Amino acid sequence: METGTQPRIRYGMVGGGEGAFIGAVHRMAAALDGEYELVCGAFSSDAGRNRRSATGLGIDSARAYATLDALLAGEAALPEGQRMQVLAIVTPNHLHAPAAIAALDAGFHVMSEKPMALDLAEALAIEAAVARSGRLYGLAFTYSGYPLVEEARVRVARGDLGAIRLVQVEYSQGWLSQPIDRDGQKQAEWRTDPARAGLGGCLGDIGTHAFQLAEHVSGLAVEELSAELTTHVPGRRLDDDVAALLRFEGGARGVLKASQIAAGDENGLRLRVHGEKGGLDWSQMEPNTLTIRWLDRPAEIVRAAGPGLDPLTTARLRTPAGHPEGYIEAFANLYRSFGRAVRNGAPMPPQWGAADWFPGITDGLRTMTFVEAMIENSGGAAKWTSLARLLDQRRASAA
């Protein structure tokens, strides 16, 4: 099938079978611009669920594979113009790294759910696979695809706020306030299991989103952090509430708070960035508004598709002013940028600020370093933990 004069990008999926939330989200995002075609998958380790999922998605039964290994081998054997080009990884976290490495080594590009891996050692192994394969690797840090997140990043980068002094980010949910992970709730069960979720619970699930957004919009790297990890629900094996003080390069300071036991909260991701001249405020639950407050003049309310937006922002818009753009559209922006890189043969994602930027290996390593630094600091005696030192230690261990 074709979109315009270009053939659609053929992609496959591992995980994401019937009843899976995030697989459907990826499929909607990939479909929104008509640039992708789902051609194959290994949707579930359960044969019946895998078969039903493939049928429901219109996948040829010959390309509904029982395992990832079978998928990679089967697709590699097809003519170049028919085989998949991109593998979307939408499994629980413990399968992210082995699936990504196998797909990259087999010659396929990868778009993966976050977090990147179970730990930093696995993340470094993915980095090595990207380097030796020359293939693209993207990560689903969806919130960085929102148009007004891009507007916030642009305004900080061009110096509108002056030198950045303070970054405050919070991600507040309440869905794990009760022990539903022990009552058979599928999403809660695996997300609180260290073997499948990784080193962090709330930390890895939504804390990484908060951290990535803070660095992305501020344009500053966190150098050190001081952390507290808490598990409020008795018997839960991973954290469900985390907080950190952050020291950014250049002297800015920050606060990060992420919780999944804030009873009554839905999906409260909020970012505030303050400079010498003013500060900006963006919330995921009201994503089409960016508020900028100044020291010396009235506040500025910036609206999606409204006047005064940067061209990099308008390139991410899809609807006229007053029409809501949300989670799926933001996710689709990442898929669109990734697709352009696939078509152009780019070996790495563009740098922040490029029209076709998408989160990739750098964001993955930064967030996995953040996870391990939080855990090390929370459990140790040191007041501050250096992210660069920790990453260097892990690289040395992996060498």
N, C-alpha and C positions, 0 to 999 in steps of 0.2 A: 504494500500500500504506500501511497505517496502523499506528502503534504506540499502543495505548490509544485515545484519542480524537483524537490529533494525527496528521496525515499525516507520513510520513517526509520528512526533508530530502533533496532530490534533489541528488546530486553527480556531477560528471564528473572525469575524470582525464587529465592529459597526462603521457606516459611510463608506466612501470610495466608494460610488456608482458611476455610470457612470458620467463622467465629472470631478470627483474629482482627483486632482493631487496626494496628498500624499497617498491615499489608494493604488493606482497603484504602487507607490514606495515601500510601505511596502510589497506588494505581490511579487514584483520582488526580493526584498532582501530576503524574506523568502524562495523563490523558488530556489535561486541560488545554494545552496548546496544540494538540494533534500531532506532536512531533515524535511520539513514541508508539510502539506497537508491542504488546506483550505476546511473546511467541512460545514460551516454554516455562516450566517451573517444576520445582520439587517442593510442593506446598505444605506437605505434612509427612511425618514419619509413619502416620497411620494410613495404610493403603487405601481404605475406603474414603477417608476424608480427603486424601490427596486426589483420588479419582473424581470425587464429587466436586471438589474445588476447580479442577481443570475443566470439567464439563460446564460448570456454571460460568466460567470465564471464557468459554469458547476456544479452549486450547486443544489442538490436535492430540488425540490419545497417545500417539507415538512420541509426543514431546512432553508428556506428563511423567516425569522421571521419579523413580522410587527413592533415590538418594541424590545428594549433591554430586558425588563422584560420577554417578551415572549421567547426570545432567551435563557436567563439564565434558565428559568423554563423548557423549552423544552429540552435543553441539559442535565440538571441535571436528567431528567427522563429517559434518555437513559442508556443502560448498560455501565459500566465503560470503556470497550474496544472500544466503539463507540463514546462516547461524546467528545466534544472539551476539550482540556487541557489548552489552552491559548486563551485569548481574546486580539485582537489587537484593540486599540482605536485610530481612525483616524478621529474624529469629530472636529468641531470647539472647541475652548478652554473651553467654558462654560459647556460642557458635559464631560470633562475629569474626573473631580473628582467624580461626581455621578456614572458614568459608572465604574470607577476603584473600588470604594468602594463596589458597588453592586456585581461586578464580584468576587472580593476577598472574600467577605462574603459568596458568593455562592460556594466557593471552587475552583475557577479558577485562574490560573496565569494571569498576565497582562503585556502586552507590550504597552506602551502609547506614543502617540505623546507628544512633549513638546510644551509649558510650562506645568508643572505638573498640574496646576490648575489656577483658577482665582486669588487667593490670598493665603497668607501664612496660613490662618485659614483652608482653604480647603486642603492645602498640609499636615498640621498636622493631619487632619482627615484621609487622605490616609495613613499616617504613622501608625496611630492607627489601621487601617484595616489590614495593612500588618502584624503588630505584633500579632493581635488576630487570623488571618487566617493561619499564617505560610506559605503563598504562596509567590511566587516570583513577584517582581515588577521591570520592566525595563522601561527606558526612551530613546527616540530616539534622543540622542545627537550624531548625525551621524558622525560629523567630528572627534570625538575621536576614530572612528573605522579605520581611515586611517593608513596604515602601517608606513609611515614616521612621523606621529604624535606620534606613539608608540616609534619609534626610538629616536625622540626628547625627549620624557619623560624619556626613559631609560638613555640617555646620561646625562641629568640633574640629575637624581636620583643617578647615580654612581659617580657623582662629577666631570665629565669631565670639566665643565665650572667653577669649584670652587663655592664659596658661591654666591648665586643669589642676584643681586643688583637691576635689572630693568626688568620689564615685560611690553611689549607694545603689545596690541591687538586691531585690528580694523576690523569692518565688514561693508563694504560700498556697498550699493545698490542704484539704482536710479529709481526704478519702480514706486514709489509713489510720484515722483516729481510733477505730475499733479493730480487734484482732481478726479481721476478715481473711487474712492470710491463713489462718488456721481453720477457716470455715469453708474452704474449697473455692474461694474466689480466684479464678485462674490468673488474672493479671497481678493480684496481690501476692499470690503464692510464689510465683517465680521471682518477682521483684524483691522479695525479702529472703530469698535463698542464696547464701553466699556462693554456692556451687554454680548457680545459673546467672546471678545478677552481678557478681564480682565483689570487689573490696568494699564498695559503698552501696547503701540502700538509697535513701533520699539524696545522699551526696552524689552518687553516680547517675541517678535518674533525672533529677531536676537541678541539683547544684551545679552540674556541668553546664547546663543551659545558661544559668545565671552568670557563671564565670565567663563563658565564651562571649555572651552579650556585652558584659562590662568591658572586656578587653577590646572587642570589635568596635564598639561605639567610641570609647575613649581614645582608641589608638595607642594605648599604653599597656605595657606588659607588667604583670604583677611580679615583683621581685621577691617579696617575703610575705608570709602570712602567719597569723596566730589563730588557732582553731579550737572549737569545741564541738564534739559530736555526742549526741544524746540519743538513747533509745527509751522512749516513754512507755510503749506498750509492753507489758510483761511477757517474757518469752520470745520476743522478736529477736532475730539473730543479727540484724543489721540496723544501722542508725535510721531514725525517722525524723530527725530534727538536727540541723547543723547551723553553725554561725562562724564567721571569720572576720578578723581585722586584716586589712590588706595594705601593703606598701607597694605603690606603683613606681616605676622608673620616673625620674624627674621630680620626685618629691610628693606627688599626689598621694592622698590617703583614701581608703575605701572601707566599706562595710558590706558584707555579703550575708544574707540570711535565707535559708531554704528550709521549708518544713512541709511534711505531709500529715501532720497531726493538728493542724490549725483548724479545729472543728468549725464547719460552716463555710470555710473558704473554698473557692472553686478552682481557679487557675490564675492566681494573682501574681503574675510576673510583672514587675515594675522596675524601671531604671531611671535614676536621676544622676546627672553629671553637672557639676558646678565648676565654673572657672572664675577668673578675677572679675569679669564683667557681668556675669549672669549664670543661670542654670537652666537645663532642660529636663523635661519630665515626660516619660512615655510609659503607657500601661498596655499589656497585651489584651486585657478585657475591654479596652477602648482604643483599638489599634489605629484608627484613622485620625487620631488627634495627637499632636505634639505641642506641648505647652513650653514656651520659653519665657522666663521671668528675668527682667533686667534690673540692675541697680538704679539706673537713671531715666527709665521711661516705662510706660505701661507694658503689661505682659502681652506677649504675642501668641495667638492661637493659630497653629498651622494645621490645615486640614488636607487629607488625601484628595488629590486632583484639584486642590484650590490654587490660588495664585502664589507666585514666588518660590516655587519648588525648583530644586536643582535638576538638571537633565538626567542625572543618574537616578534620581527618585522617580521622575515621570516615566522612565523606561521600565519601571517595575509596576506601574499602575495599569489596571485593566478596565476600569469602569468610570463613568462620569462622576463628578462631585455629588456627594449625597448618597451614593450607592455603596453599601458596606463591602469592604474587601477584608478577608480574614485568613484563617489558618491554611486552608487549602490553596488559596492564591499565593500566599507567602511560600509555601512548600513548592508550588509549581514554578515560582521564580528560580528556585535552586535547581530544579530539574531542567528548566530551560537553559540556564547558564551552563550546566554540566553537559547538556546535549550539544551546545555550540562548541564547547571544548572538544567533545568527541568528534564532531564533524571537522574541526580544524586540526586535529591531531596533536593538540597541546599536551605535553608530558606532565605539566603541573598546573594547578589552578592559578588564575591570575591573582595579582596582589590586591589587597583591599583598595577600593577606589576604582578598580576597573569595572567597566559596564557588565562584564560577564563573570564577575567574581562568584565563587561558591566556596563553602567551607570544605577543607580538605585535610591533608596529612598534618599540616602545621597546627590547625585547630585541634585535631585529635591528640597530638602529642602534648599540647599545652593543657588540655583538659584532663588527660590522664596523669600528667605530672601534678596538676592541682589536686586530684583525688588522693594520690599517695602522699603529697605534702600535708594535706589536711589530716590524714590518718596518722602519719608520723608525729605531727605536732600535737595532736590531741592526746595521743598516748604517751608522749615523752615529757621530759623535764624542760626542754629548751623553750624559751619564750617565743622565738621566731624561727621559722624554717624557710630556707632559701630554695626556690624552685629550680634555679640554675644548678645549684650544688647537687640537688637530688637527681636531676636529669643526667648530669655528668656521671654520678655514681652508677646509675642504672646502665648508662652506655658502656661504662668500663666493665661492668659485670657481664654485659651481653657480648663484649668483644672476644 
